[in-house]
Amino acid sequence: MSLPTRTTPTPDKNFASPYDELNRRIVAILQEDGRTSFRTIAEMLEISEGTVRNRVAWMKEAGHLAIVAIVDPTSISYRADAMLGIKVAPGHTPEAVAARLGASPSVVYVMWVSGRYDLLVEVIFDDEDGLAGFMNGMCYSDAGIASAEIMTGIKMFKNQFLLKRDLPEGHTARDAAE
């Protein structure tokens, strides 16, 4: 006689949605502390632990949620960090250049953008020699990069390190921009 195996039910796409109110509340708790137990989340939201477990599993399976450790860059003083404005050379694609640059552990952010540049790339190094070596080896010698502008930081005023926070109740994105 074999024992039944425990499986996670197949997610209904609505239950995996990051727009579902319960999922947003679960994610908000995990954003504060990704190590919060499912039991604690369940108690906070007055739902079953199994519901939390399933919702988290479904969001992870759908690619809407990843629980990771993030170092707050404002707490670390790198000796050399910069934002690079990259123009991709004709005949090359932003995706290809982004993939190559993004493979470097010194690259912490890559975004395809509109406007003056094709890519914005954030890099961090222990010293200026690391930045110079990266620029020479990964940017200036690459036929896929037409030009690169180095913008070094002077003073950090705000950095949410990629965590999107819900706006306070009653506020909109337009309010935040004004």
Buried (B, 14 or more C-beta within 10 A) or exposed (E): EEEEEEEEEEBEEEBBBEEBEBBEBBBEBBBEEEEBEBEBBBEEBEBEBEBBBBBBBBBBEBEBBEEEEEEEBEEEEBEBBBBBBBBBBEEBEBEEBBEBBBEBEBBBBBEBEEEEBBBBBBBBBEEEEBBEEBBEEBBEEBEBBBEBEEEEEEEEEEEEEEEEEEEEEEEEEEEEEE
